[in-house]
Structure formats: C-alpha cells, structure tokens
Amino acid sequence: MTMKVKKCFFNTFFRRNNAASLTKIFCAWDGLWKEAADPKAYNVAFFRPELLSAGNDMCKFEYRRVQKSEEPLWKKLLAYKPAMV
C-alpha cells in the first residue's frame, strides 16, 4: 500500500516561518515508530522513499507485506549441540 501526502501542516508552517529545517524533527517521529514496528513480528515493512522536508514533491509512505523469515543460519549454528555418542 502506498500513501502520498502532498501537503503537510508542519512543512508549510516551518517554511512560512523561515525554519524549514525544523520539519525534519517531525519527520523523525516516523522513524521512531518504524523501528518499533518490527517487520518480522507484523509481516509488514515501512518505507519512506520521498519526503517534503527533503525537497521532494510529496511524502511517500509505503507499506509492504514481507514473509516471515526463518532464524538466520548463524543463530542455528551457534545453538547447535551435537548428540553425544
């Protein structure tokens, strides 16, 4: 799913008040909850390839379904305990 936001209150407000760089603080919030929403737990990954605060024409929010991944091989190897003969 893709959501395109072409107007942002924060972006407009800070640009009008000569403080456009402060918009990035509000954009950082997305990064915080993105990290909390573990794709392995919810099978959904979140991406922001475009941001108004970065000079793009829109903020593009993408949500993609991901497959549950198996445990990495290195973890399996560390947990391996050979059977005693």
QUIVEN-V363579 format. One line per field, one symbol per residue. ss: DSSP state (A for helix, B for strand, O for the rest). phi: phi as a letter, one per 20 degrees, with the letter a starting at -180 (. if undefined). psi: psi as a letter, one per 30 degrees, with the letter a starting at -180 (. if undefined). Layout:
BEGIN
ss: ???
phi: ???
psi: ???
END
This chain:
BEGIN
ss: OBBBBOOOAAAAAAAAOOOAAAAAAAAAAAAAAAAAOOAAAAOBBBBBBBOAAAOOOOBBBBBBBOOOOOOOAAAAAAAOOOOOO
phi: .ccdddccgfffgfffdlcgffgfffffggffffffefgfedmcddccfccgfenffbeddddcfcffeffggfffffefcfffe
psi: kkkkjfkkeeeeeeefghheffefeeefeeeefeefijeeefgkkkkifkkefgglflkjkkkkklkkllkkeeeeeefkjkkk.
END
